[in-house]
């Protein structure tokens, strides 16, 4: 059994309130959850409206399956996020 965690740090240059940020994050989180069947949560920068850190967790019997899924999620966030992906980090347990 392999547990994978990928964390993303995203910058939203055009957001001007926490309400806007939460609306955009909610749509992004729902889309990723439905498309990839993973758990996702905001981890840091909760009170900053132009920045966020989110974590995505997946579990599978094969590491390669999680790696492929995480690569697709990274691509999805880069292409469809209303923000700029600053960095991401993938970890396995």
PETAGI-V568318 format. One record per pair of residues at least 6 apart in sequence whose ideal C-beta (glycine too) atoms are under 8 Angstrom apart, sorted by the first residue. I is the first residue (numbers start at 1). J is the second residue. If there is no record, write none. Layout:
I | J
I | J
This chain:
1 | 59
1 | 60
1 | 61
2 | 59
2 | 60
2 | 61
2 | 62
2 | 63
2 | 66
2 | 92
2 | 93
3 | 57
3 | 58
3 | 59
3 | 92
3 | 93
4 | 57
4 | 58
4 | 59
4 | 60
4 | 63
4 | 66
4 | 67
4 | 69
4 | 70
4 | 90
4 | 91
4 | 92
4 | 93
5 | 55
5 | 56
5 | 57
5 | 90
5 | 91
5 | 92
5 | 93
6 | 55
6 | 56
6 | 70
6 | 73
6 | 74
6 | 88
6 | 89
6 | 90
6 | 91
7 | 43
7 | 53
7 | 54
7 | 55
7 | 56
7 | 88
7 | 89
7 | 91
8 | 53
8 | 54
8 | 55
8 | 56
8 | 74
8 | 77
8 | 85
8 | 87
8 | 88
9 | 51
9 | 52
9 | 53
9 | 85
9 | 86
9 | 87
9 | 88
10 | 51
10 | 52
10 | 53
10 | 54
10 | 77
10 | 81
10 | 83
10 | 84
10 | 85
10 | 86
11 | 50
11 | 51
11 | 83
11 | 84
11 | 86
12 | 21
12 | 24
12 | 49
12 | 50
12 | 51
12 | 52
12 | 82
12 | 83
12 | 84
13 | 50
13 | 83
13 | 84
14 | 82
15 | 21
15 | 24
15 | 49
15 | 50
15 | 82
15 | 83
16 | 49
17 | 49
18 | 47
18 | 49
20 | 49
21 | 49
21 | 50
21 | 52
24 | 82
24 | 83
25 | 42
25 | 52
25 | 54
28 | 54
28 | 77
28 | 80
28 | 81
28 | 82
29 | 40
29 | 41
29 | 42
29 | 54
31 | 76
31 | 80
32 | 38
32 | 40
32 | 56
32 | 73
32 | 76
32 | 77
33 | 39
33 | 40
35 | 76
36 | 56
36 | 58
36 | 69
36 | 72
36 | 73
38 | 56
38 | 57
38 | 58
38 | 69
38 | 73
39 | 56
39 | 57
39 | 58
40 | 54
40 | 55
40 | 56
40 | 57
41 | 54
41 | 55
42 | 52
42 | 53
42 | 54
43 | 53
43 | 54
43 | 55
44 | 52
44 | 53
45 | 51
45 | 52
45 | 53
52 | 83
56 | 70
56 | 73
58 | 66
58 | 69
58 | 70
59 | 66
60 | 66
63 | 92
66 | 92
67 | 90
70 | 90
74 | 85
74 | 88
77 | 85
77 | 88
78 | 85
